[in-house]
Amino acid sequence: MEIDVPPVELDPGFAARFGEHNRRPACQLYLISPATLTDGFADDLAAALDAGSIAAFQLRLKGIDDHAIARAAEPLQKICADREVAFIINDSIALAKRLGADGVHLGQEDGDAREARSVLGPSVQVGVTCHDSRHLAMEAGEHGADYVAFGAFFETATKDTTHRPDPSILSWWTALFELPCVAIGGITAANAAPLVAAGADFLAVCGAIWNGEGGPAAAVRAFETVLA
């Protein structure tokens, strides 16, 4: 083991997610929205969520204000709630509180998990982007995050990236900590297998779903074999 690090102290209720003996459940998809939404996106989201086991959906819109995001969020949040899929807001603690979202995902410049927890309360899920940094991930866990995200593992058109972790960071994390980890960045059904094998609890996917051949439902189903 590369680093001798004491385990992060977890919230008992969240730690119970893993059941007896801390056996981790099968890897699941974590969908991220496109940066802009088409008129038919609500239908696309419903089709994707109905096609497979989806743990969460993150609304990540760029170039519009919070009022516009809130309007766009309303039908999508209901689609997620009807299917018991966590509805996550990207970047904004204030908007997550305003919408009563199930969670917020924070980049390194968006505040930390302690701030999110104090504003949103104990039941809202808080995720933190940790790039390729073990230190940032441990720090996020210590500050009360519910999951950490590593990436980008592959080239992605979704956002500019400079960090490119090796899948072994997922194995390191899951060997030491119960806190779930999310793999993110350019993930497709064709390249996801090493990340699942390394221990990712969730695969965050965007373009592979919304731009996939055959539509979102077919794209979700394409991940079934690698997630099994």
Rosetta silent file (secondary structure, phi, psi, omega in degrees, C-alpha in Angstrom):
SEQUENCE: MEIDVPPVELDPGFAARFGEHNRRPACQLYLISPATLTDGFADDLAAALDAGSIAAFQLRLKGIDDHAIARAAEPLQKICADREVAFIINDSIALAKRLGADGVHLGQEDGDAREARSVLGPSVQVGVTCHDSRHLAMEAGEHGADYVAFGAFFETATKDTTHRPDPSILSWWTALFELPCVAIGGITAANAAPLVAAGADFLAVCGAIWNGEGGPAAAVRAFETVLA
SCORE:     score description
SCORE:     0.000 S_00000001
   1 L     0.000  134.507 -168.832    0.000    0.000    0.000 S_00000001
   2 L   -73.802  -37.697 -176.131    1.528    3.304   -1.048 S_00000001
   3 L  -133.376  132.655  177.222    0.460    5.542    1.819 S_00000001
   4 L   -89.182   99.068 -174.864   -0.387    4.643    5.380 S_00000001
   5 L  -122.122  131.162  176.595   -3.426    6.845    5.970 S_00000001
   6 L   -66.889  145.411 -179.200   -5.960    6.492    8.785 S_00000001
   7 L   -61.466  146.829  173.182   -9.526    5.984    7.546 S_00000001
   8 L   -70.126  137.813  176.985  -11.803    9.001    7.267 S_00000001
   9 L   -76.766  121.864 -173.645  -14.483    9.040    9.949 S_00000001
  10 L  -103.453  154.243  169.695  -17.798    8.633    8.128 S_00000001
  11 L   -61.173  127.380 -174.712  -21.337    9.506    8.971 S_00000001
  12 H   -58.122  -37.611 -179.568  -22.776    6.213   10.324 S_00000001
  13 H   -65.261  -39.396 -179.457  -25.927    6.438    8.220 S_00000001
  14 H   -74.547  -37.248  178.487  -24.013    6.879    4.995 S_00000001
  15 H   -60.810  -30.092 -178.625  -21.488    4.204    5.881 S_00000001
  16 H   -65.113  -14.205  178.123  -24.403    1.776    6.286 S_00000001
  17 H   -53.966  -28.821 -174.652  -24.944    2.034    2.516 S_00000001
  18 H   -88.046   -5.981  176.335  -22.369   -0.726    2.122 S_00000001
  19 L    70.506 -164.504 -177.347  -24.136   -3.224    4.378 S_00000001
  20 H   -65.957  142.196  176.475  -22.422   -5.935    6.357 S_00000001
  21 H    64.131   15.660  176.241  -18.656   -6.330    5.966 S_00000001
  22 H    56.364   32.470  175.892  -18.540   -3.100    3.916 S_00000001
  23 L   -69.969  126.970 -177.238  -19.172   -4.957    0.654 S_00000001
  24 L   -81.895  139.647  177.085  -19.491   -2.346   -2.067 S_00000001
  25 L   -71.440  171.237  178.922  -22.494   -2.599   -4.387 S_00000001
  26 L   -61.369  149.092  177.650  -22.107   -2.877   -8.137 S_00000001
  27 L   -60.953  141.656  179.547  -20.909    0.200   -9.992 S_00000001
  28 E  -126.579  165.008  176.712  -23.702    2.462  -11.253 S_00000001
  29 E   -84.905  146.821  175.911  -24.045    5.314  -13.716 S_00000001
  30 E  -128.324  104.469 -174.487  -24.111    8.941  -12.628 S_00000001
  31 E   -83.126  141.354  175.192  -25.472   11.036  -15.501 S_00000001
  32 E  -119.628  135.497 -177.252  -24.362   14.605  -16.131 S_00000001
  33 L   -69.898  158.986  167.337  -26.432   16.929  -18.285 S_00000001
  34 L   -63.083  163.573 -179.992  -25.130   18.633  -21.415 S_00000001
  35 L   -68.777  -25.515  173.445  -23.981   22.228  -20.875 S_00000001
  36 L  -132.166  150.301 -175.319  -27.079   23.399  -22.788 S_00000001
  37 L  -109.320  139.455  173.217  -30.441   21.657  -23.050 S_00000001
  38 L   -83.501  168.264 -179.837  -32.550   21.037  -26.136 S_00000001
  39 L   -61.059  -31.297 -177.339  -36.327   21.386  -26.100 S_00000001
  40 L   -95.608   16.516 -173.404  -36.724   17.614  -25.914 S_00000001
  41 H   -66.198  -33.664  179.150  -34.201   17.001  -23.172 S_00000001
  42 H   -58.426  -41.333  177.496  -36.783   16.100  -20.521 S_00000001
  43 H   -66.168  -39.148  177.819  -37.929   13.209  -22.702 S_00000001
  44 H   -62.579  -42.092  179.676  -34.319   12.155  -23.274 S_00000001
  45 H   -63.739  -46.535  179.092  -33.672   12.155  -19.533 S_00000001
  46 H   -59.045  -42.470 -179.949  -36.755   10.084  -18.788 S_00000001
  47 H   -63.917  -41.586  179.583  -35.774    7.573  -21.464 S_00000001
  48 H   -64.580  -44.829 -177.465  -32.228    7.305  -20.083 S_00000001
  49 H   -67.809  -29.447  179.569  -33.386    6.823  -16.495 S_00000001
  50 H   -79.953   -9.897 -171.928  -35.884    4.166  -17.544 S_00000001
  51 H   -92.284  -13.270 -176.832  -33.237    2.207  -19.454 S_00000001
  52 L  -170.346 -172.196 -178.180  -30.958    1.108  -16.621 S_00000001
  53 L   -86.211  102.115 -178.525  -29.745    1.481  -13.067 S_00000001
  54 E  -111.426  127.486 -178.410  -28.937    5.173  -12.654 S_00000001
  55 E   -84.954  -37.145 -171.865  -27.871    6.464   -9.245 S_00000001
  56 E  -156.182  157.728  173.682  -27.886   10.195   -9.875 S_00000001
  57 E  -130.517  126.541  179.211  -28.368   12.972  -12.391 S_00000001
  58 E  -106.870  125.500  176.041  -26.339   16.169  -12.180 S_00000001
  59 E   -88.440  112.555 -176.204  -27.669   19.360  -13.756 S_00000001
  60 L  -127.907   89.590 -178.082  -24.627   21.190  -15.092 S_00000001
  61 L  -108.928  141.262 -177.152  -25.632   24.189  -17.208 S_00000001
  62 L  -122.063  146.693  173.162  -23.238   26.895  -18.323 S_00000001
  63 L    83.852    9.760  176.389  -23.694   30.460  -19.518 S_00000001
  64 L  -133.122  159.114 -175.545  -27.088   31.155  -17.915 S_00000001
  65 L   -82.931  172.934 -175.541  -28.117   32.635  -14.575 S_00000001
  66 H   -63.008  -32.543  179.437  -29.564   30.816  -11.591 S_00000001
  67 H   -64.028  -42.888  179.027  -33.144   31.863  -12.408 S_00000001
  68 H   -67.262  -39.109  177.681  -32.914   30.215  -15.834 S_00000001
  69 H   -63.618  -41.400  179.518  -31.307   27.120  -14.323 S_00000001
  70 H   -61.669  -40.238  177.939  -34.091   26.916  -11.751 S_00000001
  71 H   -65.302  -42.708  179.042  -36.732   27.038  -14.499 S_00000001
  72 H   -66.201  -31.713 -174.894  -34.943   24.331  -16.456 S_00000001
  73 H   -70.681  -31.956 -169.620  -34.536   22.234  -13.323 S_00000001
  74 H   -53.568  -54.722 -179.333  -38.209   21.969  -12.373 S_00000001
  75 H   -68.363  -32.704 -178.428  -39.366   19.272  -14.838 S_00000001
  76 H   -70.176  -38.068  178.857  -36.041   17.418  -14.632 S_00000001
  77 H   -63.705  -38.393  178.539  -36.138   17.308  -10.853 S_00000001
  78 H   -68.052  -40.006  177.804  -39.608   15.756  -10.974 S_00000001
  79 H   -59.109  -42.909  179.009  -38.482   13.141  -13.500 S_00000001
  80 H   -66.795  -45.130 -178.332  -35.672   12.151  -11.149 S_00000001
  81 H   -61.503  -40.355 -179.934  -37.888   12.142   -8.055 S_00000001
  82 H   -63.097  -23.020 -177.641  -40.466    9.931   -9.746 S_00000001
  83 L  -110.346    8.153  179.416  -37.715    7.370  -10.408 S_00000001
  84 L    56.722   41.310  175.227  -35.897    7.756   -7.069 S_00000001
  85 L  -106.273  130.973 -178.403  -32.789    9.073   -8.796 S_00000001
  86 E   -63.570  133.917  178.882  -30.767   11.671   -6.880 S_00000001
  87 E  -103.971  115.523 -172.371  -30.989   15.145   -8.411 S_00000001
  88 E  -114.573  136.775  174.970  -27.651   16.963   -8.043 S_00000001
  89 E  -100.202  135.920  179.097  -26.834   20.605   -8.752 S_00000001
  90 E   -85.048  134.531  166.666  -23.385   21.464  -10.065 S_00000001
  91 L    76.005  -38.874 -165.782  -21.222   24.134   -8.419 S_00000001
  92 L  -106.435  109.614  175.255  -23.832   26.189   -6.534 S_00000001
  93 H   -64.449  -42.231 -178.097  -24.632   25.557   -2.876 S_00000001
  94 H   -62.417  -42.315 -179.372  -27.150   28.418   -2.931 S_00000001
  95 H   -70.155  -37.340  176.533  -29.014   27.009   -5.947 S_00000001
  96 H   -60.246  -40.527  178.436  -29.050   23.515   -4.456 S_00000001
  97 H   -67.478  -44.566 -179.405  -30.689   24.967   -1.337 S_00000001
  98 H   -57.788  -40.729 -176.032  -33.158   27.038   -3.367 S_00000001
  99 H   -87.326  -10.384 -173.534  -34.296   23.991   -5.351 S_00000001
 100 L    64.278   38.732 -178.031  -34.283   21.542   -2.473 S_00000001
 101 L   -66.962  159.495  177.793  -31.936   19.360   -4.521 S_00000001
 102 L   -74.478  -18.729 -178.565  -30.804   15.972   -3.296 S_00000001
 103 E  -169.990  173.062  176.393  -27.199   17.069   -3.549 S_00000001
 104 E  -136.346  141.441  175.999  -24.552   19.467   -4.776 S_00000001
 105 E  -112.708  126.300 -173.283  -21.314   18.733   -6.620 S_00000001
 106 E  -113.035  131.847  166.103  -18.453   21.118   -5.899 S_00000001
 107 L   -79.517  176.877 -177.413  -15.323   21.875   -7.852 S_00000001
 108 L   -68.346  -16.303 -179.685  -12.245   23.022   -5.994 S_00000001
 109 L  -104.202   10.336 -171.531  -13.254   26.669   -6.507 S_00000001
 110 L  -109.320   20.930 -173.928  -16.905   26.280   -5.450 S_00000001
 111 L    95.429  172.203 -178.884  -16.646   26.160   -1.659 S_00000001
 112 L  -118.242  175.919 -174.432  -15.958   23.095    0.430 S_00000001
 113 H   -63.972  -31.595  178.843  -17.968   20.289    1.940 S_00000001
 114 H   -64.059  -43.785  177.948  -18.084   21.944    5.373 S_00000001
 115 H   -63.605  -45.663  179.564  -19.774   25.023    3.946 S_00000001
 116 H   -60.307  -42.481 -178.659  -22.201   22.912    1.923 S_00000001
 117 H   -64.835  -40.418 -178.654  -23.079   20.811    4.940 S_00000001
 118 H   -67.322  -32.050 -178.780  -23.710   23.864    7.133 S_00000001
 119 H   -85.163  -40.561 -169.784  -26.031   25.398    4.524 S_00000001
 120 H   -96.830  -17.580  178.872  -27.779   22.279    3.199 S_00000001
 121 L    92.534  177.412 -170.753  -28.000   20.095    6.291 S_00000001
 122 L   -76.564  -20.068 -171.849  -27.073   16.499    7.022 S_00000001
 123 L   -93.386  -12.300 -178.365  -29.263   14.683    4.502 S_00000001
 124 L   -83.981  134.744 -178.674  -28.124   16.390    1.283 S_00000001
 125 E   -75.775  134.522  179.733  -25.384   14.602   -0.666 S_00000001
 126 E  -122.514  120.595  176.957  -22.162   16.568   -1.140 S_00000001
 127 E  -114.771  150.552 -176.386  -19.635   15.559   -3.788 S_00000001
 128 E  -133.768  129.473  173.049  -16.225   17.096   -4.419 S_00000001
 129 E   -72.415  128.233 -177.651  -14.011   17.035   -7.501 S_00000001
 130 L  -122.144    6.631  176.218  -10.513   15.918   -6.485 S_00000001
 131 L    55.432 -117.355  178.839   -8.851   15.610   -9.916 S_00000001
 132 L  -117.924   24.304 -170.057   -5.855   13.275   -9.500 S_00000001
 133 L  -105.344  118.254  173.820   -5.094   14.259   -5.900 S_00000001
 134 H   -67.512  -37.385  179.931   -5.119   11.821   -3.003 S_00000001
 135 H   -62.289  -47.697 -179.781   -4.619   14.730   -0.634 S_00000001
 136 H   -62.479  -37.063  179.847   -7.689   16.605   -1.918 S_00000001
 137 H   -66.399  -44.924  178.385   -9.780   13.441   -1.682 S_00000001
 138 H   -64.454  -38.757  178.020   -8.774   12.764    1.913 S_00000001
 139 H   -63.481  -42.819  178.545   -9.379   16.393    2.772 S_00000001
 140 H   -61.263  -43.225  177.801  -12.861   16.269    1.200 S_00000001
 141 H   -61.773  -43.116  179.464  -13.690   13.168    3.221 S_00000001
 142 H   -64.499  -28.597 -179.011  -12.493   14.769    6.423 S_00000001
 143 L   -87.435    1.691  172.931  -14.644   17.813    5.661 S_00000001
 144 L   101.400   15.467  176.448  -17.795   15.715    5.356 S_00000001
 145 L   -64.851  150.877  176.853  -18.157   14.945    1.648 S_00000001
 146 L   -92.285  -20.546  172.656  -20.437   12.033    0.743 S_00000001
 147 E  -156.753  158.711  174.513  -18.371   11.092   -2.300 S_00000001
 148 E  -119.136  149.009 -178.539  -15.176   12.125   -4.076 S_00000001
 149 E  -120.561  130.410  177.715  -14.694   12.364   -7.834 S_00000001
 150 E  -112.291  144.181  175.933  -11.462   11.612   -9.679 S_00000001
 151 E   153.760  177.981   12.244  -10.700   12.517  -13.275 S_00000001
 152 L   -88.733  133.678 -178.996  -10.609   13.217  -16.102 S_00000001
 153 L   -78.197  -26.442 -179.303   -9.543    9.677  -16.958 S_00000001
 154 L  -136.002  166.854  174.475   -9.902   10.210  -20.716 S_00000001
 155 L   -58.390  139.286 -179.188  -10.040   13.066  -23.193 S_00000001
 156 L  -141.558  144.351  176.354  -13.384   14.833  -22.983 S_00000001
 157 L   -91.985   -4.166 -175.705  -15.153   17.547  -24.929 S_00000001
 158 L   -70.524  -38.099  179.835  -17.345   18.422  -21.940 S_00000001
 159 L  -157.546  161.388  176.026  -14.776   20.677  -20.251 S_00000001
 160 L   -72.067  133.655 -179.318  -11.111   21.627  -20.362 S_00000001
 161 L  -132.333  146.353  176.670   -9.040   19.250  -18.243 S_00000001
 162 L  -122.638  -12.199 -177.543   -5.408   19.187  -17.171 S_00000001
 163 L  -101.374  136.751 -179.218   -5.455   16.268  -14.726 S_00000001
 164 L  -138.185   82.978 -177.831   -5.238   12.683  -15.954 S_00000001
 165 L   -70.358  157.923  171.574   -5.192   10.178  -13.058 S_00000001
 166 L   -86.261  146.858  178.757   -4.343    6.517  -13.455 S_00000001
 167 L   -55.448  -19.962 -179.658   -7.160    4.063  -12.597 S_00000001
 168 H   -61.907  -20.906  177.636   -5.013    2.826   -9.716 S_00000001
 169 H   -64.685  -30.069  177.064   -6.136    5.850   -7.713 S_00000001
 170 H   -69.041  -41.757  178.125   -9.584    4.236   -7.550 S_00000001
 171 H   -64.288  -43.132  176.885   -8.099    1.003   -6.211 S_00000001
 172 H   -58.414  -47.515 -176.609   -6.091    2.915   -3.625 S_00000001
 173 H   -63.539  -48.584 -175.069   -9.145    4.838   -2.485 S_00000001
 174 H   -71.480  -21.284  175.626  -11.499    1.883   -2.178 S_00000001
 175 H   -72.621  -27.799 -174.929   -8.878   -0.166   -0.327 S_00000001
 176 H  -103.290  -32.521 -168.922   -8.627    2.472    2.392 S_00000001
 177 L  -126.566  146.451  174.899  -11.964    4.252    2.564 S_00000001
 178 L   -81.001  -24.875 -177.501  -15.638    3.373    2.576 S_00000001
 179 L   -56.088  130.255 -177.601  -16.588    6.729    1.075 S_00000001
 180 L   -63.923  152.477  175.903  -17.745    6.196   -2.541 S_00000001
 181 E  -123.974  144.715 -179.745  -15.646    7.392   -5.457 S_00000001
 182 E  -114.035  131.303  172.652  -16.808    8.605   -8.855 S_00000001
 183 E   -95.565  135.637 -174.249  -14.762    8.251  -12.035 S_00000001
 184 E  -140.856  152.742  171.490  -15.284   11.082  -14.483 S_00000001
 185 L   109.020   98.328  173.495  -14.048   12.347  -17.830 S_00000001
 186 L    67.302   24.118 -174.427  -14.556   10.989  -21.335 S_00000001
 187 L   -82.650  133.053  176.714  -16.011    7.690  -20.136 S_00000001
 188 L  -130.463  170.594  176.687  -17.787    5.467  -22.659 S_00000001
 189 L   -63.096  -25.845 -177.635  -19.058    1.914  -22.646 S_00000001
 190 L   -79.334  -26.968 -175.766  -15.950    0.981  -24.646 S_00000001
 191 L  -113.912    3.475 -172.087  -13.356    2.354  -22.212 S_00000001
 192 L   -77.979  -23.896 -171.407  -15.120    2.007  -18.839 S_00000001
 193 H   -54.378  -44.075  179.333  -14.111   -1.554  -17.931 S_00000001
 194 H   -62.698  -29.917  179.460  -10.707   -0.696  -16.375 S_00000001
 195 H   -73.200  -39.919  176.083  -12.357    1.916  -14.152 S_00000001
 196 H   -64.384  -45.503 -179.452  -14.988   -0.533  -12.927 S_00000001
 197 H   -63.008  -33.083 -178.727  -12.305   -3.164  -12.333 S_00000001
 198 H   -74.502  -18.586  175.394  -10.203   -0.633  -10.410 S_00000001
 199 L   122.690    9.324  178.859  -13.066   -0.003   -7.990 S_00000001
 200 L   -57.638  132.849  175.101  -15.139    2.963   -9.178 S_00000001
 201 L   -81.835  -31.213  179.895  -18.453    3.089   -7.335 S_00000001
 202 E  -141.229  147.179  172.312  -19.988    5.339   -9.980 S_00000001
 203 E  -110.312  116.531  176.787  -19.180    6.314  -13.562 S_00000001
 204 E   -84.476  120.489 -175.553  -20.024    9.916  -14.372 S_00000001
 205 E  -130.955  143.990 -179.601  -21.020   10.065  -18.028 S_00000001
 206 L  -131.914  -80.454 -175.843  -22.241   12.861  -20.249 S_00000001
 207 H   -58.132  -35.371 -178.891  -21.467   12.821  -23.978 S_00000001
 208 H   -62.419  -24.537 -179.975  -21.575    9.037  -24.190 S_00000001
 209 H   -91.560  -53.024 -171.654  -25.248    9.167  -23.186 S_00000001
 210 H   -79.083  -22.164  178.853  -26.645   12.279  -24.850 S_00000001
 211 L  -109.559    9.171 -175.703  -24.632   11.931  -28.063 S_00000001
 212 L   -71.247  148.437  178.553  -24.705    8.145  -28.221 S_00000001
 213 L   -64.826  132.084  179.236  -25.783    6.281  -31.302 S_00000001
 214 L    90.091   -1.982  177.015  -29.401    5.150  -31.042 S_00000001
 215 L    96.694  170.313 -174.947  -30.359    7.689  -28.388 S_00000001
 216 H   -59.843  -39.986 -178.309  -29.957    7.948  -24.599 S_00000001
 217 H   -63.387  -45.041  178.597  -31.769    4.716  -23.728 S_00000001
 218 H   -63.899  -37.422  179.580  -29.562    2.663  -26.043 S_00000001
 219 H   -65.005  -41.242  176.740  -26.475    4.420  -24.689 S_00000001
 220 H   -62.654  -45.420 -178.802  -27.414    3.523  -21.104 S_00000001
 221 H   -63.041  -27.161  179.856  -28.044   -0.091  -22.071 S_00000001
 222 H   -65.052  -21.627  178.894  -24.607   -0.224  -23.712 S_00000001
 223 L   -84.466   -9.197 -171.200  -23.063    0.100  -20.247 S_00000001
 224 H   -58.574  -42.893 -176.891  -24.946   -2.901  -18.829 S_00000001
 225 H   -65.504  -44.332 -177.136  -22.290   -5.495  -19.631 S_00000001
 226 H   -70.998  -26.927  179.793  -19.393   -3.509  -18.201 S_00000001
 227 H   -84.501  -18.587 -175.048  -21.325   -2.649  -15.042 S_00000001
 228 L   -65.545    0.000    0.000  -22.512   -6.207  -14.397 S_00000001
